[in-house]
Amino acid sequence: MEYHDIEKSIISVILNYPDKFFEVSDFLFADHFEDETHKKIYQEIRNIIALGGEPDIIKLSHVLKKIKNIKVTLSKILTHNNALTCDLKYMSALLIQEEKKRNLNQLSLDIKNRLSEDQDILELISYVSAKVDNISDIDGSESKSLNDQLNDMIEDVENRIGTNGITGIPSGFEKVDSFTGGWQPTDLIVIGGASSMGKTSLALNFVYNASKLNKVPCVMFSYEMSSNQLLMRLISMETNINTKWMMQGALNKQDLEKVKQCADYIRSLPIIIDECKKTSLDYLINRIRKHYLSNKIKIVIVDYLQLVSTKVGKGTREQEVSKITRALKNIAKELNITIIALSQLNRGVSHRENNTPTLSDLRESGEIEQASDVVILIYRPEYYGISKDQDGKDVKGVAEIIFAKGRNIGVGKIKLKFIQNLTKFENYENDF
């Protein structure tokens, strides 16, 4: 069947049997039609039905009167074939397939033009990726009925029974997992803290625990620290050998052997450290996709948000960070992974009387707060010279993990133990 015949058949079926329109209304749109007259006819059919009416030749002729010989055209379409025997869904699928071919052909021409203009290659890759995503977007899927949605919900609830509340990827810290239920797919987790508060260390602990305890593939994008520095920290966490001694080469034979054995063990874990040679958002998103496809990653760490850059014209830095945060949330949803992004706090938090951080302390906090599912803030009283809490308890080595936002888990705080010379977090045994 010719392409235009398919378009005529679809319109004919709907004009003869308007109720059939709803079989394809969720996925067939005017842009899928190539012939401009057919495109306009179908769009007006959608408009009439949206207003509660039934499309017919008289109504369509009145609305489309500027099109030459529209009544004759509509009459021919109405009697184009036996609408009763036509499979509307099948013909719509053919129409959509042809439209995708047309778009791919146009994209190939567009790529050639952009290459001839010497466009930045990363921008071009990002542009092509977005276009391909739009073209490959699955059409023809129907919305689930409320009954099906309820069945899915019940099945999900049943699957959670017997999990002790841990439905996601465990963090390796009992109280964190008890509060969060584990890291959930599609979630964007933001870890905020003042400088030297332990953001990178906590994220590295999360990566190490996920890969060590559950063999979860993880990638850590590091804009500030080298892979060498991060690997030393991993080895320090596992062996309890101070990174300072490794950096200074002050190791005895026994400790050196421990380091080598630990390195062999870490080599077996599904951890990737990506040093991010470029800071652009396009580069980061493309790298996430690459690691997802080649390594099946489940957790992504970005260290840290404020070191990623993007082009937003004459926009402010807050608008730039907003775009970055929203892009990370979108890719987390698209790939069904967890993304943990680190964020600096405004410098003012260190200069006020109460140094406990809040959501408003997140640097360029607007969209960070909105787009994130969970915001964790790290506070170590010892860093500010505080030795006792309000109850007179010793706070040396104590890190307060403040859940300042939890879209599905609420807010609260727990304590972890922080061993500074090892940049290592551990479970805190005492009650909070």
Secondary structure, 3 states (H helix, E strand, C coil): CCHHHHHHHHHHHHHHCHHHHHHCCCCCCHHHCCCHHHHHHHHHHHHHHHCCCCCCHHHHHHHCCCCCCHHHHHHHHHCCCCHHHCCHHHHHHHHHHHHHHHHHHHHHHHHHHHHHCCCCHHHHHHHHHHHHHHHHCCCCCCCCCHHHHHHHHHHHHHHHCCCCCCCCECCCCHHHHHHHCCECCCCEEEEEECCCCCHHHHHHHHHHHHHHHHCCCEEEEECCCCHHHHHHHHHHHHHCCCHHHHHHCCCCHHHHHHHHHHHHHHHCCCEEEECCCCCEHHHHHHHHHHHHHHHCCCEEEEECHHHCECCCCCCCHHHHHHHHHHHHHHHHHHHCCEEEEEEEECHHHHCCCCCCCCHHHECCHHHHHHHCCEEEEEECHHHHCCCECCCCCECCCEEEEEEEEECCCCCEEEEEEEEHHHCEEEECCCCC
